[in-house]
Amino acid sequence: MRVIRSVAQMQRLSRRLASDGRKIGLVPTMGYLHEGHLSLVRLAKRHADVVITTIFVNPTQFGPTEDLKRYPRDEKGDIRKIRSAGGEIVFIPTAKEIYPPDFQTWVEVDSLTNSLEGEVRPTHFKGVTTIVAKLFNICRPDIVVFGQKDFQQSVVLAKMTDDLGYPIKFIVGPTVRERDGLALSSRNKYLNARARAEAICLYRALVTAQFMVQAGLTKTRIVEREMRAVISGTAPSAKIDYIAFTDAATLTPAKVIRKGVVCSLAVRLHGVRLIDNLRLA
Ligand code: AMP
């Protein structure tokens, strides 16, 4: 397995792989890898000859009051895990090289980034789309894999890929969960024992919504009310940033849960912000 830290070296390698006719898969991450990330590496391997996993804690997608400084890191462990998942190349660029002091070019997706995460974290997606466009240009993938866990991110990045005409197949991998349903996340590390026990409230609320829809209750107002009751019953101190019902592709809000509606939510628990989502129909 190769670990590459310089942009020029990564560009040379991706060019050579392409000219050798190898199909390149890309899995962008911020490191501190868990089974969710590794499932994406394995999925990429099914669609590509060689998989590049990137590790970069992207400073521009963090707001000024967010957790950039304390974001968990474990480079050695990450490299070992990528190797065990069959990843061939790990690209770990430096922030200095990605964002030199005179950096001034940004990639932005318009209306899809105004709601949900974009409303609570107004500068977040500008950072995400810019870094992913840069990684596309450096790594020249044929396919890219992102996780359903970050539902809005996958919709925004699929749109960017399409709008900018990147010849890249866009794949979204399913959310990997703990046994009790909590979606794996690098940020779960911040949860103390009490918050960890309460963190099940997100999945519990989503599953409640799914049951209600299966029972024929499809008005989002009624489903949301029940979800809020489940969350406050499971996690009394939880603060709900949003519960939203939207179309899976356009993020248009839905009043009634029909085919293609996804429920997303963001909840703060003892200072830790968690997000999750589930397709309800
Ligand atoms: P991150 O390191 O949080 O930026 O995530 C890197 C990629 O892994 C993104 O495409 C995420 O959506 C994806 N991911 C994060 N958590 C999970 C999970 N539990 N299951 C599947 N994919 C995930």
Residues whose N, C-alpha, C, O or C-beta is under 5 A from the ligand:
A	BS01	AMP	P28 T29 M30 G31 G36 H37 V145 F146 G147 Q148 K149 D150 G173 P174 T175 V176 A183 L184 S185
